[in-house]
Amino acid sequence: MKKILFAAAAALAITSCSNDLSSLNGNVKAPESVPAGALFANATMGFYDYAAVQDVNQNNLRLWSQHWTQTTYVDESNFDLDNRDVNGATFWRMYGTVVRDCEEARTALADVVASTEAIAAAEGAIEVMEVMAFSFLVDLFGDVPYTEALSETNTPVYDDDAAIYSDLLARLDAAAMNLSGTSAFGSSDIIYGGDAASWKMAAHSLMLRLAIRMIDADPTNAQMYGEKAIAGGVFASSADDMRLFYSSAPPHTHPMWETLVQSGRTDYIASNTLGDVMNANNDPRRAAFFKNLDSVGNVTAAPHGLQSDYYQFSQPGSALEDPTWSHAAINYVEVEFLMAHAAVAGWAGAGDAATHYNAGITASMEEWLGAGVDASGYLAQAGVAFDASTAAAQIGTEKWIAMYSNASEAYNTVRQYDLTMNVADLAQTVTPNRYSYPLDEISLNLTNVNAAKAKFGNDDTFAKVFWDM
């Protein structure tokens, strides 16, 4: 290689009057700068691809929420994180792709020629995506790098999870104020096409999620931000969802198509934890969530974490095999359950709890079974019909079911509402309460990781993040 380089330099010296060879040191295939819109699109895609997928090497939250279990290789259904470095993959995707590209997009906005309002709206959208990524990490791990996450240090401190949440809520509040008009990202905004009003609703909807999440840990601030979110305007219909629509051909197909179809594998079946609840309530979504039901339309579900024959049990439904299937980071269905909880808590502007609860279930039915579906029979059942005396358990259970396509939120719901999970066959435990810290972090940032581990019982996965009370 050196001979080739020297020969090229000699040829250049003969044919040029200049002896400046610095251009030979550049990588002509790598761009010197990336446009802000492209960086934001990559951050967005990075988050959605990770949040939407079930992959043993990446995101196993469908197994941790006990919606699905595995067939032959059941380590992940028994909550093993380290064997495939799932916790490390989560750190890498959120920090190495989503947060990094959001920050680089913010810097690159300095080169964008647009109105002050359009730049401010773009910065607001960046804030929403970055808050989404940080809250994803806090919800899984507890304390994580935050104030030094983007600094030059290779050993960032781990910030307190409650303090991070407090700052994330303040950031959403400030971002919402800047979201008006059309953002400078335009078509590079692959969620809302630059529509700042939609991003503003997303900011308030995410604010409501975080406020409800911490309602037991910090009821005063939870109510303050929750009421701000409601007054500012949250999602009012499924048309408002913070949703990404995938394409029919690789590489932009839905990640679950890759898992369930392209891979040709038969790894996942219904967990009896979800199947038993849906069967007990004659849930009409069973035929959409799963295929290969029994003769009376029940889910045939396997004991969670037990090695099982793929063909003897119900498998993930056909909708999930569609390469164009979409994913919502937060949607109207979830917001209605959040509003139901806010109403039970008596927050201003929340309205009637039963109305929101019924609307959330109905919207979920329409999402899976089509617009105009009649949900009244399901809603009238004893065990489903809203009862103020058991409101928390009902909201939690129905939200957990409705979050079937948003596994991280299903897992968060399990913990917040103390839903009953089954004991996994090999682990002989119910689902843990948090992820342990990645092995790479322990190797490279030991002092700061040890401080965080100590807070959580020496990194005990059954210790709880701050809001899980």
C-alpha positions, 0 to 999 in steps of 0.5 A: 500500500505504501508503494502505491501511495508513493507512486501516486504522490510522485505522479502528482508532483510531476503533473502539478505545480503544487507540492501540497499532498494533504488531500491524499490523507482524506477519505473521499468516501466519507462526507466532511459534514452531514446535513442536520436533516439527515442526522435527525432522520438517522436518530429517529430511525435508530430509535424506532428500529430498536424500540419496534424490534424483538431480537435476542441480540437487541430488544427483548422487552416482548419477553420481559413484558411476558407477551411472548416467550421463546421456543428452543433457545429460552435464555432471554425469556428467562431474563438473561441479559449478559449472554448476548449483551442486550443491555450493552446493545441498548446503551449503544443504540440510545447513546451511540446513535440516537443521542449522538445524532440528535446532538450533531443535528443540533450543531449542524442547524447552524449551517441551515438557512431558514427562519428563526421560527423554523430553526427553533421548531427543528430544535424542539423536535430534536429535544423530543427525540432526545428526551424519548431516548433518555427516558427509555434508558432511565426506565430500564436502568435507573441511574445512567450517564446524563450530564456528562453523556456527551462530554469529552470524558470516557468515564461519565458520571451516572446521574440520579434517575429522579433528577434526570426525569425532572430535567427531561420534563423541564426540557419538554416544557421548554421545547413545546414553547418553540414548536410552531409553524414548520420546522427546518427539517421539512421532509427529513422529519420522517414522523411529521414532515416538519409539522411543528404543531404535531411535534408539540402534541408529541412533546405534551403527550410524552410529558404526560407519560413521564408525569404519570410514571412518577406520580407515586414518587413525586406527586406534586411535580407529577401533577404540575407537569401533567396538568401543563401537558393536558392544557397544552394539548395531547393527542386527540386521535390516532391520526396524531400518533408519533408513528413511523410508517415502514416501506415494503422493501429492504432496508426500510422494512419494519424490523419485525418483518425481518425477525419473523419472515426474512430470518426464516426462524420459528423462535417466538410464541404466545406467553401464557401470561398474556394469553390467559388474560385475553382468553378469560375476557374473550378479547377480540384482538386475539386473532390479530395479536396471534395466529393458530388459535384453537377451535373456539378462538382462544390463544394456545399459549406456552408456559413462560420461559419453557422450551416449547414446540413452535407448531403446538402454540399460537404464534405472532399474528400476520399483521406483524409479518407485514413489512410496511407495519408501523410503529408508534413511540407514543400514541393516542391509545396510550394517552387515553390510558394516561388521561384515565389515570390522571382523572383518577388522580383528580388532575385539572382538565383530565375529565372522566376516568371511565370515558378515557379508559373506554376510549383507550380500549376502543382505540386499541380495538380499532388499531388492530381490528379496523375503524368502526369496530364495536367494542361495547360487548368487551367493555361491558364484561364484568372484569373489564367494565370500569370500576372506580374501586379497582381503577388502577388494576384495570387501567394497568391491565388494559394498557398492558394489553393495548401496548402489544406493539410497544413492548417497552411501554408494556414492560413499564406498565407491568412495573408501574401497576404491579401486574402479576407476571408468571414465574419463568421456567428456568429463572424461577422468578417473575420478570425483574424490575430493571436491566443490569449495567452493561459489561463494557461499562463495568470494564471501562467506567468502573468507578462510576458504574460501581456508584450506580450499582451500589444504589441498586443493591449491587446492580440487582435486577430486582431493585427498582428505579425511582418511580417504581414504588 
